[in-house]
Amino acid sequence: MGGFYYYPEKSYQVNKEGESKEYKLTSDANGNIIVPDELKRRLGLKDRAELKVVVHKDRIELFPNIHSLSKVYIEPTTLCNLTCQTCVRNTWKEPIGEMSLDTFDNLVEQLKDFQDLEAVMFGGFGEPTYHKKILYMIGRIKSLGINVEMTTNGTLLDEDMVKGLFANKLDTLWVSIDGVDEGIFENIRKGASYKSVTENLQLIKSINEKSRHKIKVGIAFVVMKENVNSLGNLHKLAHKVGANMISISNVLPYSRDMADQMLCNFVASSYDSRSLPPLAISLPLIDLNQYTKEPLFRLLSYNYNVSIITNQIGTETSKCKFIKERCTFIRWDGMVSPCMALLHFNSTYSYISTPYFKRNVTAYTLGNVNESKLIDIWNSEEYKSFRNKVDDYEFSPCHACASCELNKENKEDCFGNTFPTCGGCLWGQGVIQCP
């Protein structure tokens, strides 16, 4: 959902949600489908569960029950040891803090209430490895028998930290790398050493080759004008450091300078998936060479409804990854939020009709795990209503419009939706993504 994923190793066949697995379903004498228990869990099937089915010309898609929690993002801290160009801290006014062990231990006990929980991701708006108890946190979550993931800037992955990640059975590590050479990388990621980060990853690669437990490594790359030429060599970097996944996102413009760096201002402000052109173009497998690159460039530039062997090119828009993938977020202070975009107050800039259009995003929280049980917060009528509303995504297309004052905030839109409105969310339009 959103952005672009690349998998360098052909032997590692995965999709963006994880490893692919095929199920063969049978039916009983009455035509009722018999679903294996493992698949029931993946679909969030419970008593009176509602699943969405979308029928296409050539396939039928079945989507899980969005009211069944599958993944929890935990923000250990909003502290960080770097001052990256792209960071929200350059314009942020929120208090900085880190999760207490009392809050974390309380949360771990509450996670046991969710039978369909598959994964926990340590991430958010800070550097997880900056929290002194991050290895303890990983180990406690892993004791629940679920997948544990983490995103990091890679600078603090010294030998002790890396050995701790293996000892505590971390499953997946996403590392932010915004350049394939020292100069570009260090100019963007202020305070980081390209040599040190790549050596840290090579240590993980070396241990992976010997260890029974394997850590999957992915590169999270934020693309912008300054580093776009690095895209062509990302696969080489991935092989060098042992990464088998690459996730590419546009830069989220928290400042005017970052708005100048965006590579998608035109498409983000002019494209609405709800008004697709009626012309559908299907391409065969075709070489990309001196004969085809210009024609293909023109074809893709002027048509949004293009597929190769029925596989859609591009990304979904007017959809929420976090609702679709049944996620919730726990902020460092214990507050519960439905998505990354609404986790903290922030301001973003873009070129919607006027240069440096500023939009203020107010955080949206539904409770605190220190005061209420997470399962009660998740099952509350307010949270269920929000998930249904975002799943329908009947918001005004604020990402493509700056014709009224309502677009300056996420509190109301011209379709009559009230706070929080998601029509201007760049995650929802496939512009921004996070692992």
C-alpha positions as CSV (number, residue, x, y, z in Angstrom):
1,M,0.0,0.0,0.0
2,G,1.6,3.2,-1.1
3,G,5.0,4.0,-2.6
4,F,7.3,1.4,-4.1
5,Y,8.8,-1.8,-2.9
6,Y,11.7,-3.7,-4.4
7,Y,13.0,-7.1,-3.5
8,P,16.6,-7.8,-4.8
9,E,16.8,-11.5,-3.9
10,K,14.7,-13.6,-6.3
11,S,14.9,-16.5,-3.8
12,Y,13.1,-14.4,-1.2
13,Q,9.6,-14.2,-2.6
14,V,7.5,-11.8,-0.5
15,N,4.9,-9.1,-0.8
16,K,4.7,-5.9,1.2
17,E,2.6,-7.5,3.9
18,G,5.2,-10.3,4.5
19,E,5.9,-13.8,3.1
20,S,3.4,-15.0,0.5
21,K,1.4,-18.1,1.3
22,E,-1.2,-19.9,-0.8
23,Y,-4.4,-21.5,0.6
24,K,-6.8,-23.9,-1.1
25,L,-10.3,-23.7,0.3
26,T,-13.0,-26.3,0.0
27,S,-16.7,-26.1,0.6
28,D,-19.2,-28.4,2.3
29,A,-22.3,-29.9,0.7
30,N,-24.2,-26.6,1.0
31,G,-21.5,-24.6,-0.7
32,N,-20.2,-23.0,2.5
33,I,-16.5,-22.3,2.4
34,I,-14.4,-24.1,5.0
35,V,-11.7,-21.8,6.3
36,P,-8.5,-23.1,8.0
37,D,-7.9,-21.8,11.6
38,E,-4.7,-20.0,10.5
39,L,-6.5,-18.2,7.8
40,K,-9.4,-17.3,10.1
41,R,-6.8,-15.6,12.3
42,R,-5.3,-13.7,9.4
43,L,-8.8,-12.6,8.3
44,G,-9.9,-11.6,11.8
45,L,-12.9,-13.9,11.5
46,K,-15.0,-13.8,14.6
47,D,-18.7,-14.0,15.5
48,R,-20.6,-11.7,13.1
49,A,-17.4,-10.4,11.5
50,E,-17.8,-8.4,8.4
51,L,-15.4,-8.9,5.5
52,K,-15.2,-6.7,2.4
53,V,-15.2,-8.6,-1.0
54,V,-14.3,-6.7,-4.2
55,V,-15.2,-8.4,-7.5
56,H,-13.0,-7.4,-10.5
57,K,-13.3,-8.6,-14.1
58,D,-10.4,-11.1,-13.6
59,R,-10.3,-11.7,-9.9
60,I,-12.0,-11.5,-6.5
61,E,-10.4,-9.8,-3.6
62,L,-11.2,-10.7,0.0
63,F,-10.2,-8.2,2.7
64,P,-9.8,-8.9,6.4
65,N,-12.1,-7.7,9.2
66,I,-10.8,-4.1,9.9
67,H,-12.1,-4.4,13.5
68,S,-9.6,-7.2,14.3
69,L,-6.3,-5.8,15.5
70,S,-3.3,-7.2,13.6
71,K,-0.4,-4.9,14.2
72,V,0.6,-2.5,16.9
73,Y,3.1,0.3,16.4
74,I,4.9,1.3,19.7
75,E,6.8,4.6,19.9
76,P,9.5,4.1,22.6
77,T,10.7,7.6,22.4
78,T,10.6,10.9,20.4
79,L,14.3,11.5,21.2
80,C,16.9,11.1,18.5
81,N,20.7,11.4,18.1
82,L,20.5,12.9,14.6
83,T,19.2,16.2,13.1
84,C,18.2,15.0,9.7
85,Q,17.0,17.5,7.0
86,T,13.7,15.7,6.6
87,C,12.9,15.5,10.3
88,V,9.7,16.9,11.9
89,R,11.8,18.2,14.8
90,N,13.0,21.1,12.6
91,T,9.5,22.6,12.9
92,W,8.1,20.7,15.9
93,K,6.7,22.2,19.0
94,E,5.5,19.1,20.8
95,P,7.1,17.9,24.1
96,I,9.8,15.3,23.8
97,G,9.7,12.2,25.9
98,E,10.2,8.4,26.2
99,M,8.0,5.6,27.2
100,S,8.3,4.5,30.9
101,L,8.8,0.8,31.7
102,D,5.6,1.0,33.7
103,T,3.6,2.1,30.7
104,F,5.3,-0.5,28.5
105,D,4.9,-3.4,30.8
106,N,1.2,-2.5,31.3
107,L,0.8,-2.4,27.5
108,V,2.4,-5.8,27.1
109,E,-0.1,-7.4,29.5
110,Q,-3.0,-5.7,27.5
111,L,-1.7,-7.1,24.2
112,K,-2.5,-10.6,25.5
113,D,-6.2,-9.7,25.0
114,F,-5.9,-9.7,21.2
115,Q,-6.1,-13.2,19.7
116,D,-5.4,-12.0,16.1
117,L,-2.4,-9.9,16.8
118,E,0.5,-10.8,14.4
119,A,3.2,-8.1,14.8
120,V,4.5,-5.2,16.8
121,M,6.6,-2.5,15.2
122,F,8.9,-0.3,17.3
123,G,9.0,3.1,15.5
124,G,7.3,6.4,15.5
125,F,8.8,9.9,15.5
126,G,12.0,9.0,17.4
127,E,14.9,6.6,17.3
128,P,14.0,3.4,19.1
129,T,17.6,2.3,19.8
130,Y,18.0,5.6,21.7
131,H,15.8,4.1,24.4
132,K,18.0,2.4,26.9
133,K,15.6,-0.5,27.5
134,I,14.8,-1.2,23.8
135,L,16.3,-4.7,24.0
136,Y,14.2,-5.5,27.0
137,M,11.1,-4.2,25.1
138,I,11.9,-6.4,22.1
139,G,12.4,-9.5,24.3
140,R,9.1,-8.9,26.2
141,I,7.1,-8.6,23.0
142,K,8.8,-11.6,21.4
143,S,7.7,-13.6,24.5
144,L,4.1,-13.2,23.3
145,G,5.0,-15.3,20.3
146,I,4.4,-12.7,17.6
147,N,6.7,-11.0,15.1
148,V,8.8,-8.1,16.3
149,E,9.9,-5.3,13.9
150,M,11.8,-2.1,14.3
151,T,12.8,0.9,12.3
152,T,16.1,2.7,13.0
153,N,18.6,5.2,11.7
154,G,21.3,2.5,12.1
155,T,23.8,4.6,13.9
156,L,23.6,2.9,17.3
157,L,23.8,-0.7,15.9
158,D,27.1,-1.4,17.6
159,E,28.2,-5.0,18.3
160,D,26.5,-5.1,21.7
161,M,23.2,-3.8,20.3
162,V,23.3,-6.1,17.3
163,K,24.0,-9.2,19.4
164,G,21.1,-8.1,21.7
165,L,18.8,-7.9,18.7
166,F,19.6,-11.5,17.8
167,A,19.5,-12.7,21.4
168,N,16.0,-11.2,21.8
169,K,14.8,-12.6,18.4
170,L,14.0,-9.4,16.5
171,D,12.4,-10.5,13.2
172,T,12.6,-7.5,10.9
173,L,14.9,-4.4,10.9
174,W,14.2,-1.5,8.7
175,V,17.1,1.0,8.4
176,S,16.7,4.5,7.0
177,I,19.3,5.2,4.4
178,D,18.7,8.2,2.1
179,G,21.8,8.0,-0.2
180,V,24.1,5.5,-1.7
181,D,27.3,7.6,-1.3
182,E,28.8,9.3,1.7
183,G,28.4,12.9,0.7
184,I,24.6,12.8,-0.1
185,F,23.8,10.5,2.8
186,E,25.6,12.6,5.4
187,N,24.2,15.9,4.1
188,I,20.7,14.6,4.5
189,R,21.1,12.6,7.7
190,K,23.0,15.1,9.8
191,G,25.2,13.5,12.4
192,A,25.3,10.1,10.8
193,S,28.3,8.3,9.3
194,Y,27.6,6.4,6.1
195,K,30.6,4.2,6.7
196,S,29.5,3.4,10.2
197,V,25.9,2.6,9.3
198,T,26.9,0.3,6.4
199,E,29.5,-1.5,8.6
200,N,26.8,-2.0,11.2
201,L,24.6,-3.6,8.6
202,Q,27.4,-5.8,7.3
203,L,27.8,-7.0,10.9
204,I,24.2,-8.1,10.9
205,K,24.7,-9.7,7.5
206,S,27.7,-11.7,8.9
207,I,25.8,-12.9,11.9
208,N,22.8,-13.8,9.8
209,E,24.9,-16.1,7.8
210,K,25.9,-18.1,10.9
211,S,22.9,-17.7,13.2
212,R,19.9,-20.1,13.3
213,H,17.7,-17.0,14.0
214,K,17.6,-14.6,11.0
215,I,16.8,-10.9,11.0
216,K,15.2,-9.7,7.8
217,V,16.8,-6.4,6.9
218,G,15.1,-3.7,4.8
219,I,16.2,-0.3,3.6
220,A,13.7,2.6,4.0
221,F,14.6,5.3,1.5
222,V,13.1,8.8,1.4
223,V,13.4,10.0,-2.2
224,M,13.7,13.7,-3.1
225,K,15.5,15.9,-5.7
226,E,18.8,15.8,-3.8
227,N,19.1,12.0,-3.8
228,V,16.9,10.8,-6.7
229,N,19.9,9.6,-8.7
230,S,20.7,7.1,-5.9
231,L,17.6,5.0,-6.9
232,G,19.5,3.3,-9.7
233,N,22.1,1.9,-7.3
234,L,19.9,1.0,-4.3
235,H,20.0,-2.7,-5.3
236,K,23.8,-2.7,-5.1
237,L,23.7,-1.2,-1.6
238,A,21.1,-3.8,-0.6
239,H,23.3,-6.6,-1.7
240,K,26.3,-5.1,0.0
241,V,24.6,-4.8,3.4
242,G,22.4,-7.9,3.2
243,A,19.1,-6.2,2.8
244,N,16.4,-8.1,1.0
245,M,13.7,-5.4,1.0
246,I,13.6,-1.7,-0.1
247,S,10.7,0.6,0.7
248,I,10.8,4.0,-1.1
249,S,8.7,7.0,0.1
250,N,8.5,10.6,-1.0
251,V,9.7,13.1,1.6
252,L,7.0,14.4,4.0
253,P,7.5,18.2,3.8
254,Y,7.5,19.5,7.3
255,S,9.3,22.6,6.2
256,R,9.3,24.9,3.1
257,D,12.7,23.6,2.2
258,M,11.4,20.1,2.0
259,A,8.5,21.2,-0.1
260,D,11.0,22.3,-2.7
261,Q,12.6,18.8,-2.6
262,M,9.3,16.9,-3.4
263,L,9.1,14.9,-6.6
264,C,5.4,14.5,-6.7
265,N,3.8,17.9,-6.3
266,F,2.1,17.7,-9.7
267,V,0.7,14.2,-9.4
268,A,-0.3,14.6,-5.8
269,S,-2.2,17.8,-6.4
270,S,-3.9,16.7,-9.7
271,Y,-4.8,13.0,-9.3
272,D,-7.9,11.7,-7.6
273,S,-8.4,7.9,-7.9
274,R,-12.2,8.4,-7.7
275,S,-12.1,10.1,-11.2
276,L,-9.9,7.7,-13.1
277,P,-9.8,8.2,-16.9
278,P,-12.0,5.6,-18.6
279,L,-9.1,4.4,-20.8
280,A,-7.4,1.3,-19.3
281,I,-4.1,0.3,-20.8
282,S,-2.6,-3.2,-20.4
283,L,1.1,-3.7,-21.2
284,P,2.9,-7.0,-21.9
285,L,6.3,-7.7,-20.3
286,I,8.6,-5.4,-22.2
287,D,12.3,-4.5,-22.1
288,L,13.4,-1.1,-20.7
289,N,16.1,0.1,-23.1
290,Q,17.0,2.9,-25.5
291,Y,14.0,2.0,-27.8
292,T,11.3,1.8,-25.1
293,K,12.3,4.3,-22.4
294,E,10.9,7.4,-24.0
295,P,7.6,6.0,-25.2
296,L,7.0,4.3,-21.9
297,F,7.9,7.5,-20.0
298,R,5.2,9.3,-22.0
299,L,2.7,6.6,-21.6
300,L,3.1,6.5,-17.8
301,S,3.2,10.3,-17.5
302,Y,-0.2,10.9,-19.1
303,N,-2.1,7.8,-18.0
304,Y,-2.9,6.7,-14.4
305,N,-4.7,3.5,-15.3
306,V,-1.9,1.3,-16.7
307,S,-1.1,-2.3,-15.9
308,I,1.5,-4.9,-16.9
309,I,-0.1,-8.3,-17.4
310,T,-3.1,-7.1,-15.3
311,N,-0.8,-5.9,-12.5
312,Q,-1.6,-2.2,-11.7
313,I,1.3,0.2,-12.0
314,G,1.5,2.8,-9.4
315,T,-0.1,2.9,-5.9
316,E,-3.5,2.9,-4.3
317,T,-4.9,6.3,-3.4
318,S,-7.8,7.4,-1.2
319,K,-7.1,4.4,0.9
320,C,-5.6,4.1,4.4
321,K,-2.8,1.6,4.9
322,F,-3.2,1.6,8.6
323,I,-6.9,0.8,8.6
324,K,-6.5,-1.7,5.8
325,E,-3.7,-3.5,7.7
326,R,-5.6,-3.3,11.0
327,C,-3.0,-1.2,12.9
328,T,-3.0,1.0,15.9
329,F,-0.3,3.3,17.4
330,I,0.8,3.7,21.0
331,R,2.5,7.0,21.6
332,W,5.4,7.2,24.1
333,D,3.1,8.7,26.7
334,G,0.6,5.8,26.3
335,M,-1.9,7.7,24.1
336,V,-3.6,5.5,21.4
337,S,-3.8,6.9,17.9
338,P,-5.1,5.2,14.7
339,C,-2.2,6.1,12.4
340,M,1.2,7.7,12.0
341,A,-0.3,10.8,10.4
342,L,-2.4,11.6,13.5
343,L,0.1,10.5,16.2
344,H,1.4,14.0,16.8
345,F,0.5,17.5,15.9
346,N,2.5,18.6,12.8
347,S,2.5,21.1,9.9
348,T,3.2,20.1,6.3
349,Y,3.9,22.2,3.2
350,S,3.0,21.5,-0.4
351,Y,2.3,23.2,-3.8
352,I,-1.5,23.0,-3.9
353,S,-2.4,25.8,-6.3
354,T,-0.1,28.2,-4.4
355,P,3.6,27.7,-3.4
356,Y,4.3,26.6,0.2
357,F,0.7,25.8,1.1
358,K,0.7,25.1,4.8
359,R,-1.6,22.5,6.4
360,N,-1.8,22.0,10.2
361,V,-2.6,18.5,11.3
362,T,-4.0,18.1,14.8
363,A,-3.3,14.8,16.6
364,Y,-6.2,12.4,17.2
365,T,-6.1,10.1,20.2
366,L,-8.8,7.8,21.6
367,G,-7.6,7.0,25.1
368,N,-4.5,6.1,27.1
369,V,-3.4,2.6,28.0
370,N,-2.4,3.8,31.5
371,E,-6.1,4.7,32.2
372,S,-8.1,2.2,30.1
373,K,-7.5,-1.2,28.6
374,L,-6.4,-1.2,25.0
375,I,-9.0,-3.7,24.0
376,D,-11.7,-1.4,25.4
377,I,-10.3,1.6,23.5
378,W,-10.0,-0.5,20.3
379,N,-13.6,-1.8,20.6
380,S,-15.1,1.6,21.5
381,E,-17.9,2.9,19.3
382,E,-15.8,6.0,18.5
383,Y,-12.8,4.0,17.3
384,K,-15.1,1.5,15.3
385,S,-16.9,4.5,13.7
386,F,-13.6,6.1,12.7
387,R,-12.3,2.9,11.1
388,N,-15.5,2.5,9.1
389,K,-15.4,6.1,8.0
390,V,-11.8,5.9,6.8
391,D,-12.4,2.5,5.2
392,D,-15.1,4.1,3.1
393,Y,-12.8,7.2,2.5
394,E,-15.6,9.5,1.5
395,F,-13.6,12.6,2.3
396,S,-13.2,15.7,0.1
397,P,-10.0,15.5,-2.0
398,C,-8.1,18.2,0.0
399,H,-4.8,16.9,-1.4
400,A,-5.8,18.3,-4.8
401,C,-7.6,21.5,-3.7
402,A,-6.8,24.7,-1.9
403,S,-9.9,26.6,-2.7
404,C,-11.2,27.0,0.8
405,E,-10.1,27.7,4.3
406,L,-11.0,24.2,5.5
407,N,-8.0,22.7,3.8
408,K,-5.6,24.5,6.2
409,E,-6.5,22.0,9.0
410,N,-7.8,18.5,9.3
411,K,-10.8,19.5,11.4
412,E,-13.6,19.8,8.8
413,D,-14.0,19.3,5.0
414,C,-16.5,20.5,2.4
415,F,-18.2,17.1,2.3
416,G,-19.4,17.6,5.8
417,N,-16.9,15.4,7.6
418,T,-15.7,16.5,11.0
419,F,-12.4,16.0,12.9
420,P,-10.4,14.2,11.9
421,T,-10.7,14.5,8.2
422,C,-8.3,12.5,6.0
423,G,-8.7,13.9,2.5
424,G,-5.5,15.8,2.7
425,C,-3.5,12.9,4.2
426,L,-0.4,12.2,2.0
427,W,-0.2,8.6,3.4
428,G,-3.8,8.1,2.2
429,Q,-2.8,9.3,-1.3
430,G,0.1,6.9,-1.7
431,V,2.7,9.8,-1.5
432,I,4.2,8.9,1.8
433,Q,4.7,5.4,3.3
434,C,6.5,3.8,6.2
435,P,7.3,0.1,6.8
